[in-house]
Protein backbone atom coordinates (compact mmCIF):
# COMPACT_ATOMS: atom_id res chain seq x y z
CA UNK A 1 0.00 0.00 0.00
CA UNK A 2 2.95 2.32 0.55
CA UNK A 3 5.51 3.01 -2.17
CA UNK A 4 9.17 2.47 -1.36
CA UNK A 5 10.94 5.61 -0.25
CA UNK A 6 13.45 5.17 -3.07
CA UNK A 7 10.62 5.65 -5.58
CA UNK A 8 9.85 9.16 -4.33
CA UNK A 9 11.43 12.25 -5.81
CA UNK A 10 13.06 14.51 -3.24
CA UNK A 11 14.15 18.17 -2.89
CA UNK A 12 17.38 19.35 -4.46
CA UNK A 13 20.51 18.96 -2.38
CA UNK A 14 22.20 22.14 -1.10
CA UNK A 15 25.00 23.00 1.31
CA UNK A 16 24.20 24.04 4.89
CA UNK A 17 24.49 27.79 4.20
CA UNK A 18 21.97 27.74 1.33
CA UNK A 19 19.65 25.47 3.31
CA UNK A 20 19.75 27.79 6.34
CA UNK A 21 19.10 30.87 4.18
CA UNK A 22 15.97 29.21 2.77
CA UNK A 23 14.80 28.21 6.27
CA UNK A 24 15.37 31.74 7.53
CA UNK A 25 13.30 33.17 4.68
CA UNK A 26 10.49 30.73 5.43
CA UNK A 27 10.70 31.49 9.17
CA UNK A 28 9.56 35.06 8.64
CA UNK A 29 6.41 33.74 6.95
CA UNK A 30 5.89 31.24 9.77
CA UNK A 31 6.15 34.01 12.35
CA UNK A 32 3.63 36.12 10.41
CA UNK A 33 1.33 33.10 10.28
CA UNK A 34 1.64 32.66 14.05
CA UNK A 35 0.88 36.32 14.69
CA UNK A 36 -2.16 36.15 12.40
CA UNK A 37 -3.34 33.06 14.27
CA UNK A 38 -3.01 35.00 17.53
CA UNK A 39 -5.02 37.87 16.03
CA UNK A 40 -7.76 35.48 14.87
CA UNK A 41 -7.89 33.93 18.36
CA UNK A 42 -8.21 37.42 19.83
CA UNK A 43 -11.15 38.12 17.51
CA UNK A 44 -12.68 34.77 18.47
CA UNK A 45 -12.57 35.79 22.13
CA UNK A 46 -14.55 38.92 21.23
CA UNK A 47 -17.41 37.15 19.45
CA UNK A 48 -20.90 37.62 20.90
CA UNK A 49 -22.52 34.58 22.50
CA UNK A 50 -25.98 33.03 22.29
CA UNK A 51 -27.93 31.45 25.13
CA UNK A 52 -28.75 27.75 25.01
CA UNK A 53 -30.85 25.62 27.33
CA UNK A 54 -28.63 24.19 30.07
CA UNK A 55 -31.34 21.62 30.82
CA UNK A 56 -31.00 20.01 27.38
CA UNK A 57 -31.00 16.23 28.05
CA UNK A 58 -27.97 14.05 27.35
CA UNK A 59 -27.26 10.41 28.17
CA UNK A 60 -24.14 9.53 30.14
CA UNK A 61 -22.74 6.64 32.12
CA UNK A 62 -25.23 7.21 34.94
CA UNK A 63 -28.23 7.66 32.65
CA UNK A 64 -29.97 10.94 31.90
CA UNK A 65 -27.96 14.12 32.54
CA UNK A 66 -28.08 17.66 31.19
CA UNK A 67 -25.83 19.97 29.20
CA UNK A 68 -25.13 21.80 32.47
CA UNK A 69 -23.95 18.54 34.07
CA UNK A 70 -21.47 18.02 31.22
CA UNK A 71 -19.48 21.06 32.44
CA UNK A 72 -18.46 19.02 35.51
CA UNK A 73 -18.61 22.24 37.53
CA UNK A 74 -16.14 24.10 35.32
CA UNK A 75 -16.73 27.42 33.61
CA UNK A 76 -16.20 26.33 29.98
CA UNK A 77 -16.98 23.27 27.87
CA UNK A 78 -15.52 22.14 24.56
CA UNK A 79 -17.79 19.50 22.99
CA UNK A 80 -16.82 17.36 20.03
CA UNK A 81 -19.94 16.19 18.17
CA UNK A 82 -19.02 12.70 17.04
CA UNK A 83 -20.61 11.23 13.90
CA UNK A 84 -22.12 7.81 14.61
CA UNK A 85 -23.83 5.07 12.59
CA UNK A 86 -26.21 3.10 14.80
CA UNK A 87 -26.24 -0.63 14.12
CA UNK A 88 -22.98 -0.58 12.17
CA UNK A 89 -19.87 -2.52 13.29
CA UNK A 90 -16.77 -0.82 14.61
CA UNK A 91 -15.02 -1.19 11.27
CA UNK A 92 -17.69 1.00 9.61
CA UNK A 93 -17.69 3.84 12.13
CA UNK A 94 -16.41 7.27 11.13
CA UNK A 95 -12.70 7.18 10.39
CA UNK A 96 -12.38 10.98 10.60
CA UNK A 97 -13.99 11.19 14.04
CA UNK A 98 -11.81 8.25 15.13
CA UNK A 99 -8.70 10.06 13.85
CA UNK A 100 -9.46 13.30 15.69
CA UNK A 101 -10.78 11.75 18.91
CA UNK A 102 -7.76 9.46 19.23
CA UNK A 103 -5.66 12.59 19.68
CA UNK A 104 -7.72 14.03 22.57
CA UNK A 105 -5.75 12.35 25.33
CA UNK A 106 -4.30 14.42 28.18
CA UNK A 107 -7.03 16.73 29.46
CA UNK A 108 -5.37 18.11 32.61
CA UNK A 109 -4.09 21.21 30.83
CA UNK A 110 -7.60 21.96 29.54
CA UNK A 111 -8.97 21.43 33.04
CA UNK A 112 -6.36 23.80 34.48
CA UNK A 113 -8.00 26.63 32.51
CA UNK A 114 -11.42 25.86 34.05
CA UNK A 115 -12.58 24.05 30.91
CA UNK A 116 -13.98 20.57 30.31
CA UNK A 117 -13.62 18.54 27.13
CA UNK A 118 -16.32 15.97 26.29
CA UNK A 119 -17.52 13.88 23.35
CA UNK A 120 -21.16 14.34 22.34
CA UNK A 121 -22.03 11.29 20.25
CA UNK A 122 -24.74 11.67 17.61
CA UNK A 123 -26.06 8.16 18.20
CA UNK A 124 -26.69 5.38 20.69
CA UNK A 125 -24.93 5.61 24.04
CA UNK A 126 -24.81 1.84 24.54
CA UNK A 127 -23.11 1.17 21.21
CA UNK A 128 -20.86 4.21 21.11
CA UNK A 129 -19.53 3.85 24.66
CA UNK A 130 -18.48 0.31 23.75
CA UNK A 131 -16.54 1.88 20.90
CA UNK A 132 -14.95 4.38 23.28
CA UNK A 133 -13.86 1.51 25.53
CA UNK A 134 -12.57 -0.52 22.57
CA UNK A 135 -10.47 2.46 21.51
CA UNK A 136 -9.18 2.96 25.05
CA UNK A 137 -10.41 6.56 25.28
CA UNK A 138 -10.96 8.08 28.72
CA UNK A 139 -12.70 11.38 28.00
CA UNK A 140 -16.28 12.07 29.21
CA UNK A 141 -18.72 10.55 26.74
CA UNK A 142 -22.37 11.44 26.18
CA UNK A 143 -25.05 10.53 23.69
CA UNK A 144 -27.22 13.37 22.37
CA UNK A 145 -30.86 12.32 21.77
CA UNK A 146 -32.39 13.45 18.48
CA UNK A 147 -34.50 16.26 19.97
CA UNK A 148 -31.51 17.53 21.96
CA UNK A 149 -29.30 17.37 18.88
CA UNK A 150 -31.73 19.50 16.91
CA UNK A 151 -31.88 22.03 19.73
CA UNK A 152 -28.11 22.25 20.24
CA UNK A 153 -27.21 22.37 16.55
CA UNK A 154 -29.87 25.05 15.97
CA UNK A 155 -30.26 24.57 12.23
CA UNK A 156 -26.82 23.17 11.52
CA UNK A 157 -27.06 19.75 9.81
CA UNK A 158 -26.59 16.67 12.01
CA UNK A 159 -24.31 13.85 10.95
CA UNK A 160 -21.25 16.09 10.66
CA UNK A 161 -18.29 16.59 12.99
CA UNK A 162 -18.43 19.79 15.04
CA UNK A 163 -16.45 21.46 17.77
CA UNK A 164 -18.74 23.70 19.82
CA UNK A 165 -17.60 25.82 22.78
CA UNK A 166 -19.81 26.86 25.67
CA UNK A 167 -19.57 29.21 28.65
CA UNK A 168 -21.36 28.72 31.98
CA UNK A 169 -22.42 31.70 34.08
CA UNK A 170 -24.06 30.20 37.12
CA UNK A 171 -26.69 27.88 35.65
CA UNK A 172 -26.96 29.87 32.40
CA UNK A 173 -25.24 28.35 29.37
CA UNK A 174 -24.07 30.20 26.26
CA UNK A 175 -22.56 29.05 22.98
CA UNK A 176 -19.44 31.09 22.22
CA UNK A 177 -17.92 29.46 19.11
CA UNK A 178 -18.33 26.57 16.70
CA UNK A 179 -16.50 25.09 13.74
CA UNK A 180 -16.64 22.05 11.46
CA UNK A 181 -14.75 20.35 8.62
CA UNK A 182 -11.10 21.45 8.66
CA UNK A 183 -11.76 23.66 11.68
CA UNK A 184 -11.83 20.42 13.68
CA UNK A 185 -8.10 20.13 12.97
CA UNK A 186 -7.74 22.11 16.20
CA UNK A 187 -7.83 18.66 17.85
CA UNK A 188 -5.08 17.25 15.68
CA UNK A 189 -1.35 17.00 16.17
CA UNK A 190 -0.53 14.24 13.66
CA UNK A 191 -1.25 16.36 10.61
CA UNK A 192 0.42 19.39 12.19
CA UNK A 193 3.60 17.32 12.54
CA UNK A 194 3.27 15.87 9.04
CA UNK A 195 2.94 19.42 7.71
CA UNK A 196 6.55 19.92 8.83
CA UNK A 197 7.84 16.98 6.77
CA UNK A 198 9.00 17.01 3.17
CA UNK A 199 6.03 14.97 1.88
CA UNK A 200 3.41 16.59 4.11
CA UNK A 201 -0.01 15.01 4.62
CA UNK A 202 0.14 13.43 1.16
CA UNK A 203 -3.41 14.54 0.32
CA UNK A 204 -4.73 15.73 -3.02
CA UNK A 205 -5.44 19.31 -1.99
CA UNK A 206 -1.82 20.03 -1.03
CA UNK A 207 0.41 22.12 -3.28
CA UNK A 208 3.34 19.72 -3.72
CA UNK A 209 5.97 19.28 -6.44
CA UNK A 210 5.24 16.88 -9.28
CA UNK A 211 5.76 13.25 -8.31
CA UNK A 212 5.37 13.79 -4.57
CA UNK A 213 3.31 11.01 -2.88
CA UNK A 214 -0.17 12.48 -2.74
CA UNK A 215 -3.15 10.63 -4.20
CA UNK A 216 -4.68 8.05 -1.87
CA UNK A 217 -7.40 6.65 -4.14
CA UNK A 218 -10.17 4.24 -3.27
CA UNK A 219 -8.05 1.50 -1.66
CA UNK A 220 -5.54 3.62 0.26
CA UNK A 221 -7.68 5.99 2.32
CA UNK A 222 -5.83 8.56 4.51
CA UNK A 223 -7.69 7.39 7.63
CA UNK A 224 -8.32 3.70 6.77
CA UNK A 225 -6.29 0.55 6.10
CA UNK A 226 -7.69 -2.85 5.16
CA UNK A 227 -11.29 -1.81 5.76
CA UNK A 228 -10.87 -0.18 9.17
CA UNK A 229 -9.94 3.19 10.66
CA UNK A 230 -6.16 3.02 11.06
CA UNK A 231 -6.05 3.44 14.84
CA UNK A 232 -8.35 0.45 15.38
CA UNK A 233 -5.65 -2.01 14.35
CA UNK A 234 -3.43 -1.35 17.36
CA UNK A 235 -6.40 -1.90 19.70
CA UNK A 236 -7.21 -5.22 18.04
CA UNK A 237 -3.57 -6.28 18.34
CA UNK A 238 -3.74 -5.41 22.05
CA UNK A 239 -6.71 -7.78 22.42
CA UNK A 240 -9.51 -5.23 22.82
CA UNK A 241 -12.97 -6.38 21.73
CA UNK A 242 -14.67 -4.37 19.00
CA UNK A 243 -18.09 -5.95 19.66
CA UNK A 244 -20.52 -3.00 19.90
CA UNK A 245 -23.42 -5.18 20.97
CA UNK A 246 -25.41 -4.53 17.82
CA UNK A 247 -25.13 -7.95 16.21
CA UNK A 248 -21.91 -7.01 14.44
CA UNK A 249 -20.03 -10.08 15.60
C-alpha positions in Angstrom: 0.0 0.0 0.0 3.0 2.3 0.6 5.5 3.0 -2.2 9.2 2.5 -1.4 10.9 5.6 -0.2 13.5 5.2 -3.1 10.6 5.7 -5.6 9.8 9.2 -4.3 11.4 12.3 -5.8 13.1 14.5 -3.2 14.1 18.2 -2.9 17.4 19.3 -4.5 20.5 19.0 -2.4 22.2 22.1 -1.1 25.0 23.0 1.3 24.2 24.0 4.9 24.5 27.8 4.2 22.0 27.7 1.3 19.6 25.5 3.3 19.8 27.8 6.3 19.1 30.9 4.2 16.0 29.2 2.8 14.8 28.2 6.3 15.4 31.7 7.5 13.3 33.2 4.7 10.5 30.7 5.4 10.7 31.5 9.2 9.6 35.1 8.6 6.4 33.7 7.0 5.9 31.2 9.8 6.2 34.0 12.3 3.6 36.1 10.4 1.3 33.1 10.3 1.6 32.7 14.1 0.9 36.3 14.7 -2.2 36.2 12.4 -3.3 33.1 14.3 -3.0 35.0 17.5 -5.0 37.9 16.0 -7.8 35.5 14.9 -7.9 33.9 18.4 -8.2 37.4 19.8 -11.2 38.1 17.5 -12.7 34.8 18.5 -12.6 35.8 22.1 -14.6 38.9 21.2 -17.4 37.1 19.4 -20.9 37.6 20.9 -22.5 34.6 22.5 -26.0 33.0 22.3 -27.9 31.5 25.1 -28.8 27.7 25.0 -30.9 25.6 27.3 -28.6 24.2 30.1 -31.3 21.6 30.8 -31.0 20.0 27.4 -31.0 16.2 28.0 -28.0 14.1 27.4 -27.3 10.4 28.2 -24.1 9.5 30.1 -22.7 6.6 32.1 -25.2 7.2 34.9 -28.2 7.7 32.7 -30.0 10.9 31.9 -28.0 14.1 32.5 -28.1 17.7 31.2 -25.8 20.0 29.2 -25.1 21.8 32.5 -23.9 18.5 34.1 -21.5 18.0 31.2 -19.5 21.1 32.4 -18.5 19.0 35.5 -18.6 22.2 37.5 -16.1 24.1 35.3 -16.7 27.4 33.6 -16.2 26.3 30.0 -17.0 23.3 27.9 -15.5 22.1 24.6 -17.8 19.5 23.0 -16.8 17.4 20.0 -19.9 16.2 18.2 -19.0 12.7 17.0 -20.6 11.2 13.9 -22.1 7.8 14.6 -23.8 5.1 12.6 -26.2 3.1 14.8 -26.2 -0.6 14.1 -23.0 -0.6 12.2 -19.9 -2.5 13.3 -16.8 -0.8 14.6 -15.0 -1.2 11.3 -17.7 1.0 9.6 -17.7 3.8 12.1 -16.4 7.3 11.1 -12.7 7.2 10.4 -12.4 11.0 10.6 -14.0 11.2 14.0 -11.8 8.3 15.1 -8.7 10.1 13.9 -9.5 13.3 15.7 -10.8 11.7 18.9 -7.8 9.5 19.2 -5.7 12.6 19.7 -7.7 14.0 22.6 -5.7 12.3 25.3 -4.3 14.4 28.2 -7.0 16.7 29.5 -5.4 18.1 32.6 -4.1 21.2 30.8 -7.6 22.0 29.5 -9.0 21.4 33.0 -6.4 23.8 34.5 -8.0 26.6 32.5 -11.4 25.9 34.1 -12.6 24.0 30.9 -14.0 20.6 30.3 -13.6 18.5 27.1 -16.3 16.0 26.3 -17.5 13.9 23.4 -21.2 14.3 22.3 -22.0 11.3 20.2 -24.7 11.7 17.6 -26.1 8.2 18.2 -26.7 5.4 20.7 -24.9 5.6 24.0 -24.8 1.8 24.5 -23.1 1.2 21.2 -20.9 4.2 21.1 -19.5 3.9 24.7 -18.5 0.3 23.8 -16.5 1.9 20.9 -15.0 4.4 23.3 -13.9 1.5 25.5 -12.6 -0.5 22.6 -10.5 2.5 21.5 -9.2 3.0 25.1 -10.4 6.6 25.3 -11.0 8.1 28.7 -12.7 11.4 28.0 -16.3 12.1 29.2 -18.7 10.5 26.7 -22.4 11.4 26.2 -25.1 10.5 23.7 -27.2 13.4 22.4 -30.9 12.3 21.8 -32.4 13.4 18.5 -34.5 16.3 20.0 -31.5 17.5 22.0 -29.3 17.4 18.9 -31.7 19.5 16.9 -31.9 22.0 19.7 -28.1 22.2 20.2 -27.2 22.4 16.5 -29.9 25.1 16.0 -30.3 24.6 12.2 -26.8 23.2 11.5 -27.1 19.7 9.8 -26.6 16.7 12.0 -24.3 13.9 10.9 -21.2 16.1 10.7 -18.3 16.6 13.0 -18.4 19.8 15.0 -16.4 21.5 17.8 -18.7 23.7 19.8 -17.6 25.8 22.8 -19.8 26.9 25.7 -19.6 29.2 28.6 -21.4 28.7 32.0 -22.4 31.7 34.1 -24.1 30.2 37.1 -26.7 27.9 35.6 -27.0 29.9 32.4 -25.2 28.4 29.4 -24.1 30.2 26.3 -22.6 29.0 23.0 -19.4 31.1 22.2 -17.9 29.5 19.1 -18.3 26.6 16.7 -16.5 25.1 13.7 -16.6 22.1 11.5 -14.8 20.4 8.6 -11.1 21.4 8.7 -11.8 23.7 11.7 -11.8 20.4 13.7 -8.1 20.1 13.0 -7.7 22.1 16.2 -7.8 18.7 17.9 -5.1 17.3 15.7 -1.3 17.0 16.2 -0.5 14.2 13.7 -1.3 16.4 10.6 0.4 19.4 12.2 3.6 17.3 12.5 3.3 15.9 9.0 2.9 19.4 7.7 6.5 19.9 8.8 7.8 17.0 6.8 9.0 17.0 3.2 6.0 15.0 1.9 3.4 16.6 4.1 0.0 15.0 4.6 0.1 13.4 1.2 -3.4 14.5 0.3 -4.7 15.7 -3.0 -5.4 19.3 -2.0 -1.8 20.0 -1.0 0.4 22.1 -3.3 3.3 19.7 -3.7 6.0 19.3 -6.4 5.2 16.9 -9.3 5.8 13.3 -8.3 5.4 13.8 -4.6 3.3 11.0 -2.9 -0.2 12.5 -2.7 -3.2 10.6 -4.2 -4.7 8.0 -1.9 -7.4 6.6 -4.1 -10.2 4.2 -3.3 -8.1 1.5 -1.7 -5.5 3.6 0.3 -7.7 6.0 2.3 -5.8 8.6 4.5 -7.7 7.4 7.6 -8.3 3.7 6.8 -6.3 0.6 6.1 -7.7 -2.9 5.2 -11.3 -1.8 5.8 -10.9 -0.2 9.2 -9.9 3.2 10.7 -6.2 3.0 11.1 -6.0 3.4 14.8 -8.3 0.5 15.4 -5.7 -2.0 14.4 -3.4 -1.3 17.4 -6.4 -1.9 19.7 -7.2 -5.2 18.0 -3.6 -6.3 18.3 -3.7 -5.4 22.0 -6.7 -7.8 22.4 -9.5 -5.2 22.8 -13.0 -6.4 21.7 -14.7 -4.4 19.0 -18.1 -5.9 19.7 -20.5 -3.0 19.9 -23.4 -5.2 21.0 -25.4 -4.5 17.8 -25.1 -8.0 16.2 -21.9 -7.0 14.4 -20.0 -10.1 15.6 
